Structures are given as C-alpha cells and as structure tokens.
C-alpha cells in the first residue's frame, strides 16, 4: 500500500501442524497475495503450536515474498528465552513482531514467566533491540476478559503503546460502535498509533461461538439466531457471513479505520470474498 490514506490490509495465519496443513497455508497465502497485504502475521503458542512452528511459518511466508511478523508472547518465558528468540528473528532479517502476554494453557498452572504483561514485553523488546522491530500489540474494544473494568483495560493498553508499540490490532468484534468508542477513548488518552480492527470471517457457527466464548467477543443475538437457523447449510452460513462481515468492514473503513487485519484461519476464501466486495 503506497500512502497513509489507503487502508492497509494484513493477514493472520497459524503455524501448520502437518504436511497437509503446510500445503493449506501456502495455498491460502498465495491466493491472498492478490490483496497485496502490508504484512502477514503468524500466531505463537495458541492451540499448542510451538516456537519453531511459528518461526518455520514465518520463513515460509517470507519466501513467498510477504513481510511476515511472528507473534511473540512472554507468558511462561524467561528474559533469556525471549532474547534468544528476538536475536534469531533479527538474524533472519525479520523486522516486525506482534508482542503479547499470551495465556497459560487452561488448568495447567505452571510458571508464568519473568514478564507479567505485554507492556513489559514491549519495553524489553525496545531495550534489547532498539528500533529494529516494528511492534504491534493487541487491543480489546469489548474489554479483555480478565480485565477488572473497561477503563483499567484501556489504561493497560495505553501503557503498551507508551512502552513503544507502533500499532495495535484489535480482538475481533461484530459491533463497530465498540471499536469507534475504544479508538475515541484511546485517542483522548494521547494514543496516536493506528488501531487496526481484527476481522473474523463467519464460516462455521460452532467454531465462532467457541472462539468468541474464549476470547470475550460478543456475537450479537441476531447473528446467533440467523446462524442457528441455517443449521448445517454451509453455503447459506458462508453467504450470510460474507454479507455481515463486508458490511462491518465497510462501516469501519468509511469511518476512519486505518486498515483491516483478517484472521484467516489459514483459509483464503472468506476473507477474499469480503475483500472483493469492499469499495476501497
Ligand atoms: P496484556 O496487554 O498484558 O493484558 C492482559 C490482561 O492483563 C488484560 O486484562 C489487561 O487489562 C491486564 N493488565 C495489563 N497490564 C496490567 C497491569 N500492569 N496490572 C494489572 N493488569 C494488567 N494468544 C496467543 O497465545 N498467541 C497468539 O499468537 C496470539 N495472538 C493474538 C493476536 C491478537 C491481535 C489478539 C487481540 C490476541 C492474540 N492472542 C494470542 C491472545 C492474547 O494472548 C490473550 O488475549 C492474552 O490473554 C492477553 O494478551 P495481551 O498481550 O493483550 O496482554
């Protein structure tokens, strides 16, 4: 994307776990190069994926010509672990990273690591590597599920930005007003970095409800009811999902969102269908 007024699209992938998954990732990424993504990112630790899996997927995507950003979470990690990972990415010429606290696997307890929150990770990355990395952090328009209040969560977000983040990607949401309200409140606290909405395509009713329950994203009642009515009719769910998500994206872009970050789940079809409908 050539100028700051053109919305920037970015794409999120997860590390494949087997050969079929690897082929799916490459296929999806190749199809989605049509969008000319500003960058792509690869999740870390989520669903049991490993550090090596993230690094491998980043390499695969960079070999396809994408600017690829690994996600890096500090939960369960020592400073030395994080230093080693950052150095390895630096040695490979990676210039972006998505910095997160992450979550310990539920019910497993264990060592929380040396850094407690994402703002400490951002500070650590800046201390260790200066301006080498462009750092993205997470934002929660509908509040992070563990936060004590929306204003406390906002303050914690502002702390991450002040620690040196260059941009933010939001948790997904289906209510655009939550995003606009969050951006207004962040800007009122002096935040000037882009806050890019994270967009979850709607393709699978059960999976959407499960993810949303875990991450605290609200699926509006009318969407849940429509999806329930479609039952196993995948084509109708898909068509409805493309309509709903396209309308959300258009509203966001028309009202000032600086870009869109698609959670692809390693499938190109739904994000591409939305992108093709957008008037940008
Ligand atoms: P933080 O910003 O540290 O916030 C976590 C919680 O702590 C919030 O409730 C916040 O309000 C609170 N908090 C922050 N600072 C303080 C403080 N000083 N005192 C008290 N409370 C505080 N997870 C993965 O495992 N792998 C991934 O690849 C991944 N990618 C993601 C990408 C995006 C765009 C998003 C939105 C989320 C992603 N997640 C991923 C999920 C994320 O790890 C979880 O939501 C995690 O619970 C919080 O991470 P965070 O970086 O937002 O944490």
Boltz pocket constraint, residues with backbone or C-beta under 6 A from the ligand:
constraints:
  - pocket:
      binder: B
      contacts: [[A, 42], [A, 43], [A, 44], [A, 45], [A, 46], [A, 71], [A, 72], [A, 73], [A, 98], [A, 99], [A, 100], [A, 101], [A, 102], [A, 103], [A, 116], [A, 117], [A, 118], [A, 119], [A, 137], [A, 138], [A, 139], [A, 144], [A, 145], [A, 146], [A, 147], [A, 148], [A, 152], [A, 153], [A, 154], [A, 156], [A, 157], [A, 160], [A, 169], [A, 170], [A, 171], [A, 172], [A, 198]]
      max_distance: 6.0
